[in-house]
Amino acid sequence: MLKQIMRFLYASLLLIFSKSVYCDSIQQEPLNFGTLVIPQNNTLSSITINHEGETTTFGSIYVLAEGNPAELLFTGLPPLTQVSFNKTSDSKLQSEALGSNSAKFSVVLVDLPRTQASDEFGELLLKVGGRLITTGTSQGYLDGSFITDTQLEITIDY
């Protein structure tokens, strides 16, 4: 039986600040679903990585190598301040990877903390989780690295 291996990297996040927040954000790590095996794509399957790095799978998807949540470093915040995060919209990406011969998949950014405190230097490391969903159309996924960009809009209040 031929196993299909998929490695997916997820990058690029857009941030929207409220209340005249002037701070910088630096992507430390992209959302990475790891190395996956999808032996058959005849039902919807998914892998979810939460912001704490815990992975769960559903259906016909298996993890060969663990992935990680996205990590964003915010600098220039007021020190020791509680910061609230709110998604302003769902960020769902429907993508066709590696040309028309590969099945499509969806990525949804699903998990970020509601609040978190900046440290004594005004820095905060935000971790964002996501879910990758297969199509369930019986079309196979080609072997290779799947890389895509999307935007996540976050409102920050403090």
TAGI-V433167 format. One record per pair of residues at least 24 apart in sequence whose ideal C-beta (glycine too) atoms are under 7 Angstrom apart, sorted by the first residue. I is the first residue (numbers start at 0). J is the second residue. Records with the same first field share a line. If there is no record, write none. Layout:
I=J / J
This chain:
0=38
2=36 / 38
3=36 / 37 / 38 / 139 / 140 / 142
4=34 / 35 / 36 / 63 / 142
5=35 / 37 / 140 / 145
6=34 / 144 / 145
7=32 / 131 / 145
8=144 / 146
9=69 / 106 / 129 / 147
10=148
11=148 / 149 / 150
12=69 / 71 / 150 / 151
13=150 / 151 / 152
14=153
15=87 / 152 / 153 / 154
16=155
17=154 / 155 / 156
18=156
20=155
21=75
22=73 / 74 / 75 / 76
23=74 / 75
24=71 / 72 / 73
25=72
26=71
27=70 / 71 / 72
28=67 / 69 / 70
29=69
30=68 / 69 / 127 / 129
31=66 / 67
32=66 / 131
33=62 / 64 / 65 / 66
34=63 / 64
35=60 / 61 / 62 / 63
36=61 / 63
37=133 / 140
40=102 / 133 / 134 / 135 / 136 / 137 / 138 / 139 / 140
41=135 / 137
42=135
43=132 / 133 / 135
44=133
45=130 / 131 / 132
46=131
47=109 / 128 / 130
48=128 / 129
49=110 / 128
50=110 / 111 / 112 / 126 / 127 / 128
60=133
68=126 / 127 / 128
69=126 / 127
70=124 / 126
71=125 / 127
72=122 / 124
73=122 / 123 / 125
74=121 / 122
75=121
76=117 / 121 / 123
77=117 / 121 / 157
78=117 / 119 / 120 / 121
79=116 / 117 / 119
80=116 / 117 / 157
81=114 / 116 / 157
82=114 / 115 / 116 / 117 / 123 / 155 / 157
83=113 / 114 / 156 / 157
84=111 / 112 / 113 / 125 / 153 / 155
85=153 / 154
86=152 / 153
87=152 / 153 / 154
88=152
90=149 / 150 / 151
92=147 / 149
94=147
96=145
97=141 / 143 / 145
100=141
101=140 / 141
102=133 / 134 / 136 / 138 / 139 / 140
103=134
104=131 / 132 / 133 / 134
105=132
106=131 / 149
108=151
127=151
